[in-house]
């Protein structure tokens, strides 16, 4: 005689914890699945000995794979900060971050040569709220610069500074500046449209910038996309992250 099936009863926290675990496993498995496909597709797209149609098709595949991977990672990050926002400042070192991005780019983009120049004031290690999220966002902004670059040699400048915003409030400002194709003004506005989790996703996935902007709002900050040279889109893009600057902690800025 078959026993009656009884659904497992879980409270809200247990359901959320289990859902988070499933999402982590899914994101990890998807990343492992698509990474070798992407590398192979990029090799095909850049191999001039192959037919042009094959290279164009492979390039489209690379763009779609990266878009999917970025969507998964960004959505996970937004869910994470919304459910468990940081409350304590963390160490942040832009020089170490730039070195890590450089090393990662060498393996993820074997057909691109990335050069990062860092300008920081104050120098050294600082403490900021949500430092881990800022590291991920800065990495994502550099990744965007690499993916949209028109040349194999990609030059990026990363800056970090303590300044005052337009209203005179002290803020941390992080910037990622590239010399790529730039972003038209109408597209700047479209890319920064707020991501609403209540709306059903269509085949057109939200850009990573929408996620980054929403994440920064949870930290009391903002994201702006500007022209590297004001008024001249063709000279590249300046992505500006601003965060409230709290009190210095434990002798660290």
N, C-alpha and C positions, 0 to 999 in steps of 0.2 A: 504494500500500500504506500502510495507516494505521500510524503509529508507536505503539509501546507507551506507554501513559500511565504516567509515573513520578511518584508523589507527591513534593511538595517536602519535603525534610528540614529541619526546624528544631530547634534546641536549645531548652531550657526557657526561657531568657531571651528568645529571639526569639519564641517562641510567646506568651509573656506580653506582650511589647511590641506584637505584632500584635493580640492580643485587646484590649489597652487602647486602641489606636488605633481599632479597630472600634467599641468601646463609646462612645468620645468622639464619633465621627461620628454614631452612632445617637442618643445623647442630644441632640446639637446639632440634628439633623434633627427629632426628635420635638418638641423645645421650639419650634422655628420653626413646626411644623405646628399645634400645639395653641394657641399664644398668641392668634392672631386669632379662633379658634373660641371660646376662653374669654371674650374681651372681648365678642364679639357675644352670647354666651349670657348674660353678666351684664347686658348692656343690656336684653335681653328680660326677664330675671327681675325687674328693677326698674321696668319700664315698666307703670305701673298702668292704662294705657289698653288693654292687651292682656288677653285672657281669663286667668282665674286658673289654669286648667289649663296653659296655655302657660308662664306664669311659674314655676309649680312644677316643671315638666319642665326648664326652662332652669336653674333653681337647682340641681337634681340634677346636671345636666350640668357645671355649674361646679365643684361639689364633687368629682365624679369626675375631671375633668381635672386639677385641682390635686393630688388624691391621687396620680394617675399621675405627674405631673411631679415631685412631691416624692419619690416612691419611687425614680425613676430617679436623681435627683441624690444622694439619701442613700445609695443602694446604691453608687454610684460613689465617693463619699467614703469609705465604709467599706472598700471594696476598696483604695483608694489608700493609706490609712493603714496597713492591715494588711500590704501588700506593701512599703511604703517609709515606715516611721514616722519622724517628724522627730527630729533629734538636737540641733539648735541652737535657742536661743531666737530669737524674731522680735519685731519691733516691734508694739505693740498700742496703739491709741488709740480709746477707746470713744466720744469725742465725734465724731471723723471717721466712725466706724462708724454712729452714730446719724443723722448727716446723710445718709450714703449710703443707709441704709434708708429714711429719709424721702423722698428723691428717687425711689428705686425704687418705693416704694409708691404714689406719686402717679401713676405711669404704669401700674403693674400693677393698681391698684385705683382706677380713675377715679371710682368711685361711693362711695368711703370717704374720710374725712378723718382722717388719722393725726396724733396729737400725741405726741411722745416727750420725756420729761423725763429728764435724765441726772444721776446722782449718782456721783461718782468720788473715791476716796481710796486712793492718791495721785492727784492731778490730772496731766494730761499723758500723755506717752508712756511705756510700760513695755515690758519684754521678758518674754515668756512662751513656754514650749514649746508648739508647735502653735498659734501665734497665728492662722494662716489658718483652721484648723479651728474655732477658737473663734468667729471672725468669722462663719463660715458657720452654725454652730450658733445663735448669737445671732440672726442674721438669720432662720433657720428658726423660732425660738421666737416672734419678733415676728410672722412670717407666720401662725403658728398663732393668735396673739391676734387678728389682723385677720380671719382667716377665720371664727373662732367668735364674733366680736362680735355683740351683739344690736342695736347701733345703727350708724348711718352714721358718727357721730363716735367714733373709737377712741382711747382714752388709754392709753399704755404708759409705764412707768418702767423704765429700764435702769440698773443699778448695777454698780459695780466696786470691789472693796476688798481690802485685804490683811488677813486675819484669821487666827485659829487655829480648827481644826476641833474636833470633840468630844473628840478624843484629844490636843489641845494642839499639833498640828503646824501650822506656818505654811502657809497656802494662799491662792491667789487665789480670790475668790468673785465670780462674775458672776450677775446676776439679771435676769429679765424678768418684770415684774409688770403684770398687767392687771386691769381691772374688769369682765371679761366674765361669762359664765354659770357659770364654775367647773367643777370636775371632781369627780364623786362618788368617794368613797374606793375603792370596788370597781373603778371604771374606772381610777383612778390606778395600781393594782397591775397591771391588765391591760395598760395602755399601756406599762408599764415592763418587761414580760416580755422576757427576752433574746432577741435575734434569732439564730437558728441557721441558718447557711448550709447545713448538711447536710440540712435538711428541705426537702422539695418545697413550693414556695409554692402556696397555695390562692387562690381568688378573693378572699379577704380579705387584702389586702396588710398587711404589718406597718406600724405607725405610724412616723412619722418619729422619734418619741421613742425607740423601740427602737434605731434606727440611731444616734441621738445618744449614747445611753447606751453602746453598744458602742464607738463612736469614742473617747469620753472614757476608757473603760477602757484603751485603748491608750496614752493619755497619763498614766495613773496617777490619773485623776480620776473624777468621778461626776456623775450628774444626779438631782435630786430634784424631784418635783412636789408642791407644798404649796398650802394655802389662803392667799390674800392676808391674810385675817383668820383666824387660827388657830381652827378649829372651826366656821367659817361659810363653807361652800362657795359660797353665793350671792353673796359679795362679790368673787369673782374668783380668779385663780390666780397663784401665785408659782413660777416655774421657776428652780431654783438649780443652777448649775454650779460645781463646785469642782475646782481643779487644784493639784497640789503647787507650792509656791513655792520655786524654787531660789535660788542666789546671785545678787545684783545683778550686772549685766554692763556693763562699760565706762561706769560712772558713771550708767547708767540703771537705774531701779528694777526 
